[in-house]
Amino acid sequence: MRAETFDLLLLDVWMPRMNGPAATIAIRSADGPNRTVPILAFTADYDIQRLGPEVTQCFDDVVGKPINAVDMLQKIAAHTD
């Protein structure tokens, strides 16, 4: 993340050791090449808004689980050139 540039990042909201919002905050605040890259969240939570603005506002978009391939590809396309 600090050395290689990515077009888009896909993060799970609930990861071990560091959750998605914490990872996103770390990426956005670091002096790396991915500081402004779009970040999409994956989550099985049926109501992402229930998680609160500190979670929902971290990410550029959210992909629900189980993953719908068409929905995921549309969201990726919407955030990449």
Buried (B, 14 or more C-beta within 10 A) or exposed (E): BEEEEEEBBBBBBBEEEEBBBEBBBEBBEEEBEBEEBBBBBBBEBEEBEEBEEEBBEBBBBBBBEEEEEEEBEEBBEEBEE
